[in-house]
Amino acid sequence: MEKILDKLRYYNMGREQYRHCMGKIFLNNLYSLRQSNIVIIVLTFCFMFFPILIEKDISKVGIYLTTIAVALLLAVFANHKYNQFKQGQQVSNFYVYILTTVYFANIILFGIYIGVWVNPDKLAVSFMVFLISALFLFITPPLFELLLTLLAMAVFIVSTVLIKEPHNWILDIKNVLIATSATIFFNWHITMMRMVSVLNESKLEKENTIDELTQLKNRRDFMQTFQRRLSNYRSNDDWLCIAIMDIDFFKDYNDHYGHPQGDECLRAIGKVLNSMADLGIYAARVGGEEFALIWHEKDSAHIKKTVSRIQHIIHELQIPHEKSTVAAHITVSIGIHTVRSGTSDNIHILYDMADKALYTAKRSGRNRAVVHGEEIA
């Protein structure tokens, strides 16, 4: 049973990939919510003139106005969340689920009103159309979509039995079963195609943000990630750490050993920094022999331990460097700047502070790390 549920929830693509895709898709869902509710407002407003001018039915007008009011509120709120998302602010998926549910309920209840309450002697064709098309613009988890569709079907069947004559029950129930099956089938395949499309886009983006030589992230991805880390942090992330690392006398290394050997050195350093991902450290190659690292620390006392570990692992590589004046092997200089999470959002100032710390490390003799001007042994 658990395997079946996982298949329904995650399309066999893995939980992390699924969540990554849904995170991107939810932005489109917010946009779709905004646009579709505007369409509902316009269409309902146009149809409202018939009961006003022809039927003189105030109760119908009230139903139409209620539908318009709900759609208007949804459009405004979806637009607000969409703008927050575009500005880089974190928008909880919970809001998207709530907005989608209210939107669907508004459409379905209006469809039941038109197909059952207003026309009890006719087949509820309009409701079938509403049911099939209501979720076409959205990409939602299949279990969530299945639940909404089955609830809509149940409410419709109960309303039909209570309001309509028995001779209309069989046809209406048969039609709603067909419409429900069509909704689930088409939305499932549309969602699958959209998920695969986003996954392929993500793979292309990943390829475009990877430094081919070291397999680390490149400078463009570093700047984007740095901005996200400044804006989106957990409550227990007390300190944000930014480190700039430079290989000591790398030009001399290249001149002496040749560029192919220099590339091998960069690959070895890249492998070390990639392994730091297990500690929550993001690493990127931002220049020829220059690297940048970002991570969060709960306790500022751990910062020096983390940096010392990086230095120690690179030291253990024991890559020979005859032209270095500080050691017989490859060494690195590191400048680190730390800031309380949430107290700054200027990536250029923070990067510059770490770069100045790196300059201090180099000026002090290289093969060392400096945090805020204080050298790490």
C-alpha positions as CSV (number, residue, x, y, z in Angstrom):
1,M,0.0,0.0,0.0
2,E,2.8,2.4,0.9
3,K,4.5,1.8,-2.5
4,I,1.2,2.5,-4.3
5,L,0.7,5.8,-2.3
6,D,4.3,6.8,-3.1
7,K,3.7,6.2,-6.7
8,L,0.5,8.4,-6.6
9,R,2.3,11.1,-4.6
10,Y,5.6,11.3,-6.3
11,Y,5.3,9.8,-9.8
12,N,8.2,7.5,-9.1
13,M,10.6,10.4,-9.6
14,G,11.8,10.6,-6.0
15,R,10.6,12.9,-3.2
16,E,13.2,15.6,-3.6
17,Q,12.8,15.9,-7.3
18,Y,9.0,16.0,-6.9
19,R,9.2,18.7,-4.3
20,H,11.6,20.7,-6.4
21,C,9.2,20.5,-9.4
22,M,6.2,21.4,-7.4
23,G,7.9,24.4,-5.9
24,K,8.4,25.7,-9.4
25,I,4.9,24.8,-10.6
26,F,3.2,26.5,-7.7
27,L,4.3,29.9,-9.1
28,N,2.4,29.0,-12.2
29,N,-0.5,27.9,-10.1
30,L,-0.6,31.3,-8.4
31,Y,-0.6,33.0,-11.8
32,S,-3.3,30.6,-13.1
33,L,-5.4,31.4,-10.0
34,R,-5.2,35.1,-10.6
35,Q,-6.1,34.8,-14.3
36,S,-8.8,32.2,-14.0
37,N,-10.6,34.1,-11.3
38,I,-10.6,37.2,-13.4
39,V,-12.2,35.2,-16.2
40,I,-14.8,33.9,-13.8
41,I,-15.6,37.5,-12.6
42,V,-16.1,38.7,-16.2
43,L,-18.2,35.8,-17.4
44,T,-20.4,35.7,-14.2
45,F,-21.0,39.4,-14.4
46,C,-22.1,39.1,-18.1
47,F,-24.5,36.2,-17.3
48,M,-25.9,38.1,-14.3
49,F,-27.8,40.5,-16.6
50,F,-30.2,37.7,-17.7
51,P,-31.8,37.2,-14.2
52,I,-31.8,41.0,-13.7
53,L,-33.4,42.1,-17.0
54,I,-35.5,39.1,-17.9
55,E,-36.4,37.0,-14.8
56,K,-36.3,39.8,-12.2
57,D,-35.0,37.2,-9.8
58,I,-33.1,38.9,-7.0
59,S,-32.1,35.5,-5.3
60,K,-30.3,34.5,-8.5
61,V,-28.5,37.8,-8.6
62,G,-27.4,37.2,-5.1
63,I,-25.8,33.9,-6.0
64,Y,-24.0,35.4,-9.0
65,L,-22.7,38.3,-6.8
66,T,-21.5,35.9,-4.2
67,T,-19.6,33.9,-6.8
68,I,-18.1,37.2,-8.2
69,A,-17.1,38.3,-4.7
70,V,-15.3,35.0,-3.9
71,A,-13.5,35.1,-7.2
72,L,-12.5,38.7,-6.7
73,L,-11.0,38.0,-3.2
74,L,-9.2,34.9,-4.6
75,A,-7.8,37.0,-7.5
76,V,-6.5,39.7,-5.2
77,F,-4.9,37.3,-2.7
78,A,-3.4,35.2,-5.5
79,N,-1.9,38.3,-7.1
80,H,-0.5,39.4,-3.7
81,K,1.2,36.0,-3.2
82,Y,2.4,35.9,-6.8
83,N,4.1,39.3,-6.4
84,Q,5.7,38.1,-3.1
85,F,7.0,35.0,-4.9
86,K,8.4,37.1,-7.8
87,Q,10.2,39.3,-5.3
88,G,12.0,36.4,-3.8
89,Q,10.0,36.0,-0.7
90,Q,9.0,32.6,0.6
91,V,5.4,31.6,-0.1
92,S,4.1,28.5,1.7
93,N,2.6,25.8,-0.5
94,F,-0.2,25.7,2.1
95,Y,-1.6,29.0,0.7
96,V,-1.6,27.5,-2.9
97,Y,-3.6,24.5,-1.6
98,I,-6.1,26.6,0.2
99,L,-6.6,29.0,-2.7
100,T,-7.0,26.2,-5.1
101,T,-9.5,24.4,-2.9
102,V,-11.6,27.6,-2.4
103,Y,-11.5,28.3,-6.1
104,F,-12.6,24.8,-7.0
105,A,-15.4,24.9,-4.4
106,N,-16.6,28.2,-5.8
107,I,-16.8,26.8,-9.3
108,I,-18.4,23.5,-8.3
109,L,-21.0,25.1,-6.1
110,F,-21.9,27.5,-8.8
111,G,-22.1,24.6,-11.3
112,I,-24.4,22.6,-9.0
113,Y,-26.6,25.7,-8.5
114,I,-26.9,26.1,-12.3
115,G,-27.2,22.4,-13.1
116,V,-29.4,21.2,-10.2
117,W,-31.1,23.9,-8.3
118,V,-32.1,26.2,-11.2
119,N,-32.9,23.5,-13.7
120,P,-34.2,20.4,-11.8
121,D,-35.9,19.1,-14.9
122,K,-32.9,19.1,-17.1
123,L,-29.7,17.2,-17.3
124,A,-26.8,18.9,-15.5
125,V,-24.5,19.3,-18.6
126,S,-23.2,22.6,-17.3
127,F,-21.9,21.0,-14.1
128,M,-20.1,18.3,-16.1
129,V,-18.3,21.0,-18.1
130,F,-17.4,22.8,-14.8
131,L,-16.1,19.6,-13.3
132,I,-13.9,18.7,-16.2
133,S,-12.4,22.1,-16.8
134,A,-12.1,23.5,-13.2
135,L,-8.6,22.1,-12.5
136,F,-7.2,22.0,-16.0
137,L,-5.1,25.2,-15.4
138,F,-3.5,23.8,-12.3
139,I,-0.8,21.2,-11.5
140,T,-1.6,19.6,-8.1
141,P,-0.7,16.4,-6.4
142,P,-2.9,13.6,-7.7
143,L,-4.3,12.5,-4.3
144,F,-5.3,16.2,-3.6
145,E,-6.9,16.4,-7.0
146,L,-8.6,13.1,-6.6
147,L,-10.0,14.1,-3.3
148,L,-11.4,17.4,-4.7
149,T,-13.0,15.6,-7.6
150,L,-14.6,12.9,-5.6
151,L,-16.0,15.4,-3.1
152,A,-17.5,17.4,-5.9
153,M,-19.1,14.3,-7.3
154,A,-20.5,13.3,-3.9
155,V,-22.0,16.7,-3.3
156,F,-23.5,16.7,-6.8
157,I,-25.1,13.2,-6.4
158,V,-26.6,14.2,-3.0
159,S,-28.0,17.4,-4.5
160,T,-29.4,15.6,-7.4
161,V,-31.2,13.0,-5.3
162,L,-32.6,15.7,-3.0
163,I,-33.7,18.1,-5.7
164,K,-34.4,16.3,-8.9
165,E,-37.0,13.7,-9.9
166,P,-36.0,10.0,-9.8
167,H,-36.2,9.7,-13.6
168,N,-33.2,12.2,-13.9
169,W,-31.1,10.5,-11.3
170,I,-29.7,7.6,-13.4
171,L,-28.6,9.8,-16.4
172,D,-27.1,12.5,-14.1
173,I,-25.2,10.1,-12.0
174,K,-24.0,8.2,-15.0
175,N,-22.8,11.4,-16.7
176,V,-21.1,12.7,-13.5
177,L,-19.2,9.4,-13.2
178,I,-18.1,9.8,-16.8
179,A,-17.1,13.4,-16.2
180,T,-15.2,12.4,-13.0
181,S,-13.3,9.7,-14.8
182,A,-12.4,12.1,-17.6
183,T,-11.3,14.8,-15.1
184,I,-9.0,12.3,-13.3
185,F,-7.6,10.8,-16.5
186,F,-6.8,14.1,-18.3
187,N,-5.6,16.0,-15.3
188,W,-3.3,13.1,-14.4
189,H,-1.7,13.0,-17.8
190,I,-1.5,16.8,-18.1
191,T,0.2,16.9,-14.6
192,M,2.6,14.1,-15.7
193,M,3.6,16.0,-18.9
194,R,4.1,19.3,-17.0
195,M,6.2,17.6,-14.3
196,V,8.4,16.0,-16.9
197,S,8.8,19.3,-18.6
198,V,9.8,21.1,-15.4
199,L,12.2,18.3,-14.6
200,N,13.9,18.6,-18.0
201,E,14.1,22.4,-17.5
202,S,15.7,21.8,-14.1
203,K,18.2,19.4,-15.6
204,L,19.2,22.0,-18.3
205,E,19.4,24.7,-15.6
206,K,21.6,22.5,-13.5
207,E,23.9,21.8,-16.5
208,N,24.2,25.6,-17.1
209,T,25.1,26.3,-13.5
210,I,27.8,23.7,-13.1
211,D,31.5,24.5,-13.6
212,E,32.6,21.7,-16.0
213,L,36.2,21.4,-14.7
214,T,35.5,21.1,-10.9
215,Q,31.8,20.0,-11.0
216,L,31.1,22.8,-8.5
217,K,28.5,25.5,-9.1
218,N,29.5,28.5,-11.1
219,R,29.5,32.2,-10.2
220,R,26.0,32.9,-11.6
221,D,24.5,30.1,-9.4
222,F,26.5,31.3,-6.5
223,M,25.1,34.8,-6.6
224,Q,21.5,33.5,-6.9
225,T,22.0,31.0,-4.1
226,F,23.7,33.7,-1.9
227,Q,20.6,35.9,-2.4
228,R,18.2,33.1,-1.5
229,R,20.2,32.2,1.6
230,L,20.0,35.9,2.7
231,S,16.2,36.0,2.2
232,N,15.2,32.4,3.1
233,Y,16.6,31.0,6.3
234,R,15.3,28.8,9.1
235,S,14.7,30.0,12.6
236,N,17.6,28.0,14.0
237,D,20.1,29.4,11.4
238,D,21.7,32.0,13.7
239,W,24.8,32.7,11.6
240,L,25.3,33.0,7.9
241,C,28.9,32.4,6.8
242,I,30.5,33.5,3.5
243,A,34.0,32.4,2.7
244,I,36.3,33.2,-0.2
245,M,39.1,30.7,-0.8
246,D,42.1,31.1,-3.0
247,I,44.8,28.5,-4.0
248,D,48.2,29.9,-2.9
249,F,50.6,30.7,-5.8
250,F,48.5,28.9,-8.3
251,K,49.9,30.8,-11.3
252,D,53.4,29.6,-10.3
253,Y,52.0,26.1,-10.0
254,N,50.6,26.3,-13.6
255,D,53.8,27.7,-15.0
256,H,55.9,25.0,-13.4
257,Y,53.7,21.9,-13.8
258,G,51.7,22.9,-16.8
259,H,48.0,23.7,-17.3
260,P,46.8,20.0,-17.5
261,Q,48.3,19.4,-14.1
262,G,46.8,22.7,-12.9
263,D,43.4,21.4,-14.1
264,E,43.9,18.2,-12.1
265,C,44.7,20.3,-9.0
266,L,41.5,22.3,-9.5
267,R,39.5,19.0,-9.8
268,A,41.0,17.7,-6.6
269,I,40.0,20.9,-4.7
270,G,36.6,20.8,-6.3
271,K,36.1,17.2,-5.1
272,V,37.0,18.2,-1.6
273,L,34.5,21.2,-1.6
274,N,31.8,19.0,-3.2
275,S,32.1,16.6,-0.3
276,M,31.4,19.5,2.1
277,A,27.7,19.4,0.9
278,D,27.1,16.7,3.5
279,L,27.9,19.4,6.1
280,G,25.4,21.8,4.6
281,I,28.2,23.8,2.9
282,Y,27.4,25.2,-0.6
283,A,30.5,25.7,-2.7
284,A,31.1,27.3,-6.1
285,R,34.0,28.2,-8.3
286,V,33.8,32.0,-8.8
287,G,37.2,32.6,-10.6
288,G,40.2,30.8,-12.0
289,E,41.6,29.5,-8.6
290,E,39.0,31.2,-6.4
291,F,36.1,29.5,-4.7
292,A,33.2,30.7,-2.6
293,L,31.4,28.9,0.2
294,I,28.2,29.6,2.0
295,W,26.7,27.8,5.1
296,H,24.7,28.4,8.3
297,E,25.9,27.8,11.8
298,K,23.9,27.6,15.0
299,D,26.9,28.5,17.2
300,S,29.6,31.0,16.1
301,A,32.2,28.9,17.9
302,H,31.7,26.1,15.2
303,I,32.8,28.4,12.4
304,K,36.5,28.1,13.0
305,K,36.1,24.3,13.4
306,T,34.4,24.0,10.0
307,V,37.1,26.1,8.2
308,S,39.9,24.2,10.0
309,R,38.4,21.0,8.7
310,I,38.4,22.2,5.1
311,Q,42.0,23.3,5.5
312,H,43.0,19.9,7.0
313,I,41.4,17.9,4.2
314,I,43.1,20.0,1.5
315,H,46.4,19.6,3.4
316,E,46.0,15.8,3.4
317,L,45.8,15.9,-0.4
318,Q,49.6,16.5,-0.3
319,I,49.6,17.9,-3.9
320,P,53.3,18.8,-4.5
321,H,54.0,22.5,-5.1
322,E,57.8,23.2,-5.4
323,K,57.3,26.8,-6.3
324,S,55.3,27.7,-3.2
325,T,57.1,29.7,-0.5
326,V,54.9,28.6,2.3
327,A,54.8,24.8,2.0
328,A,56.0,22.0,-0.2
329,H,52.4,21.2,-1.2
330,I,49.3,23.0,-2.3
331,T,47.8,25.3,0.3
332,V,44.9,27.7,0.4
333,S,44.1,31.0,2.0
334,I,40.5,31.7,3.2
335,G,38.7,34.8,4.2
336,I,35.5,34.4,6.1
337,H,32.8,36.9,7.0
338,T,29.8,36.0,9.3
339,V,26.6,37.9,9.9
340,R,23.5,37.2,11.9
341,S,20.9,35.6,9.7
342,G,18.2,38.1,8.6
343,T,20.3,41.2,9.5
344,S,21.6,42.0,6.1
345,D,20.4,41.5,2.5
346,N,23.3,43.2,0.6
347,I,25.3,40.4,-1.1
348,H,27.9,42.8,-2.5
349,I,28.8,44.2,0.9
350,L,29.0,40.8,2.5
351,Y,31.1,39.4,-0.4
352,D,33.4,42.4,-0.2
353,M,33.9,41.8,3.6
354,A,34.9,38.2,3.0
355,D,37.2,39.3,0.1
356,K,38.9,41.7,2.5
357,A,39.4,38.9,5.0
358,L,41.0,36.9,2.2
359,Y,43.3,39.8,1.4
360,T,44.3,39.9,5.1
361,A,45.1,36.1,5.0
362,K,47.3,36.6,1.9
363,R,49.0,39.6,3.3
364,S,49.7,37.8,6.5
365,G,51.7,35.1,4.7
366,R,49.0,32.8,3.1
367,N,48.2,29.2,4.0
368,R,45.8,30.4,6.7
369,A,42.2,31.4,7.3
370,V,41.0,34.7,8.7
371,V,37.5,35.4,10.2
372,H,36.8,39.2,10.7
373,G,40.5,39.8,10.9
374,E,41.2,37.0,13.4
375,E,43.5,34.3,12.2
376,I,42.5,30.6,12.5
377,A,45.3,28.4,13.7
